[in-house]
Amino acid sequence: MSTEQGTGARLFGLGYRGYEGERRTPRWAMLTIAVFTVRRVLGLGRPARHKVLPAITLAIAYVPALVSVGLAILLEDLPVGDLITYGEYMFFIGSALALFSALIAPEALCPDRRSGMLGLYLAGPLDRNRYLLAKSAAVLAVMLLITLGPLLFMFAAFVAAGHGPTLGETPELLLQILVVGVVAALGYASLSLAVSSFTTRRAAAAVGVVLLLLVPVIVARSAIESADAPDELDLLSFPFVIGELSYRVFDEFHYEGTPIERLSTSTIAAGAVAWIVAGALVCWLRYRRTENYR
Amino acid sequence: MSDAIATSQGPPPVVSARGVVKRYGRTTALAGLEAEIGPGITGLLGSNGAGKTTFLSLILGLRIRDEGELLVLGEDPATSGLTVRARIGYAPEHHDLPSELPAADFVRHLAEVHLLPRRAAVQRANDALWLVGLGEERFRSVGAMSTGQRQRVKLAGAIAHDPELVLLDEPTDGLDPVQRTEMLDLIRRVGTEFGMHIVISSHHLEEVERICDAVVIVEGGVVAHAGSLADLRQGPEGFLVEVDERTEELAALLRQRGVDVTERDGLLLLGASDGGHDAVRDAVAELGVGLRRLVPRGRTLEDVYMGTEL
């Protein structure tokens, strides 16, 4: 190969050599892991089969919002009360929330311990707390897609279709949406992370999450109705806690005589916080004791 | 344990351990380990349960020692774990890497976790994979790769961020002889051409002997031997003689002729002296016995490891 002098030719691909460039802070490592995890759990950059479940779950979560908005646009005379309300939404998408939380956290945590990636991560500029924070942030971000996303979408669509709140009502409604979306995401993320910290198998963790969501619903209600147990026992059913909290936050009247409806708003809020804290604590303690340095 | 510490006058040690103790409940994994690992390539030898893995995890700051002092690249990994680990590359023993990820993505991800910006991480992941001979294969998923290729991917992941110290845990595990030779050559090249200090944890004495500059042998949680390979190999001066028969008569004859002779296990150990070779030759000829061996006394790494020095 011959080159003439002064042609500005440059040599690329010098091969492996020392690195003198920028090195970032450990926060960059956390961000890298969080982004990597979000992509992984949503199936991005992975074969098509890994995209199917997240796509179905997202569809389930957004369909009520789409239908509600569609009806509002098509049938202009339809009373707003006949549409799905913000407060009802968490009940409507209960199956999507259960499915998503059974899918996301196990996918985020279990393979790292099973494949030895956890050891590789911890051999880098990370510690267990930073690793867990990165993973939790990723799971929370993905959970927000279905807890906060549909509510915000519905709000924006209603506003666009002329069914939105007045200008004065908007800040309060946005705050309510934010509170419900974030608390629901925190709760589902926290409990599914806790369950996932007990096993290296995704399937086992997924089953565990579903059982944790469903079994207390049945057991607590049966105990209250047949054994005269206190109404507070209903707080063990996280889907009920989030559903009822959603009604209360949006100030929507709703009474069907269920035990949780007889509890005060502060008790229900305390129940939600207890779920979030307990889940996070269990997960943290599990990883604190883990010595997986393969 | 006079030879337990490889003292160095020149550059500062890469790893310096003084009286390091690590216990797991009632089990003592490291019982006052003393070692200095200098620049270059160092082999960390020891049987299973000797304390190698515990020592590596202490170097990485993944576990905290109970007693003693430990400095890695001049810093205490127990208190500066993040800083130390950012300067270290690590390739684990296991081959269970994320199977769906292409090798380039896996190595790039590790480089980013080790604080390289995205663009640099992509570039260096490619460079590292080319270096280990996987340039053409870098977009294949790790799960579809052979054990030998995965070992190379792990090495690429350990060096992509240009660490100062690379820890390789059994880097030739699962490789056939040809792959093993290639991997050892590659490690030697990484250690000599790119200025990285390398610590190889291994069971294979011949591998360590082949590419390492120094060795630390851990047994029972303490350092049994340590030092440069040249120093460790250096045995007592003189010769070792083995004959077919009449060993005692040969020894007596050699003593008569002023040669310093010691008998051990049917062998004759001759001290260093001028004319030793000639004396043996003449005595053997005179007695008419067959000479099986006449070799300089010295040590292989196996002799050191097994304590079978002659």
Boltz contact constraints between the chains, C-beta under 6 A:
constraints:
  - contact:
      token1: [A, 16]
      token2: [B, 127]
      max_distance: 6.0
  - contact:
      token1: [A, 16]
      token2: [B, 128]
      max_distance: 6.0
  - contact:
      token1: [A, 16]
      token2: [B, 131]
      max_distance: 6.0
  - contact:
      token1: [A, 18]
      token2: [B, 162]
      max_distance: 6.0
  - contact:
      token1: [A, 19]
      token2: [B, 162]
      max_distance: 6.0
  - contact:
      token1: [A, 21]
      token2: [B, 120]
      max_distance: 6.0
  - contact:
      token1: [A, 22]
      token2: [B, 117]
      max_distance: 6.0
  - contact:
      token1: [A, 23]
      token2: [B, 115]
      max_distance: 6.0
  - contact:
      token1: [A, 24]
      token2: [B, 115]
      max_distance: 6.0
  - contact:
      token1: [A, 26]
      token2: [B, 82]
      max_distance: 6.0
  - contact:
      token1: [A, 28]
      token2: [B, 115]
      max_distance: 6.0
  - contact:
      token1: [A, 29]
      token2: [B, 113]
      max_distance: 6.0
  - contact:
      token1: [A, 32]
      token2: [B, 112]
      max_distance: 6.0
  - contact:
      token1: [A, 32]
      token2: [B, 113]
      max_distance: 6.0
  - contact:
      token1: [A, 36]
      token2: [B, 109]
      max_distance: 6.0
  - contact:
      token1: [A, 46]
      token2: [B, 100]
      max_distance: 6.0
  - contact:
      token1: [A, 115]
      token2: [B, 96]
      max_distance: 6.0
  - contact:
      token1: [A, 115]
      token2: [B, 98]
      max_distance: 6.0
  - contact:
      token1: [A, 116]
      token2: [B, 92]
      max_distance: 6.0
  - contact:
      token1: [A, 116]
      token2: [B, 94]
      max_distance: 6.0
  - contact:
      token1: [A, 116]
      token2: [B, 96]
      max_distance: 6.0
  - contact:
      token1: [A, 119]
      token2: [B, 92]
      max_distance: 6.0
  - contact:
      token1: [A, 122]
      token2: [B, 62]
      max_distance: 6.0
  - contact:
      token1: [A, 123]
      token2: [B, 60]
      max_distance: 6.0
  - contact:
      token1: [A, 123]
      token2: [B, 90]
      max_distance: 6.0
  - contact:
      token1: [A, 124]
      token2: [B, 85]
      max_distance: 6.0
  - contact:
      token1: [A, 124]
      token2: [B, 113]
      max_distance: 6.0
  - contact:
      token1: [A, 124]
      token2: [B, 114]
      max_distance: 6.0
  - contact:
      token1: [A, 125]
      token2: [B, 82]
      max_distance: 6.0
  - contact:
      token1: [A, 125]
      token2: [B, 85]
      max_distance: 6.0
  - contact:
      token1: [A, 125]
      token2: [B, 86]
      max_distance: 6.0
  - contact:
      token1: [A, 293]
      token2: [B, 57]
      max_distance: 6.0
  - contact:
      token1: [A, 293]
      token2: [B, 62]
      max_distance: 6.0
  - contact:
      token1: [A, 294]
      token2: [B, 92]
      max_distance: 6.0
  - contact:
      token1: [A, 294]
      token2: [B, 94]
      max_distance: 6.0
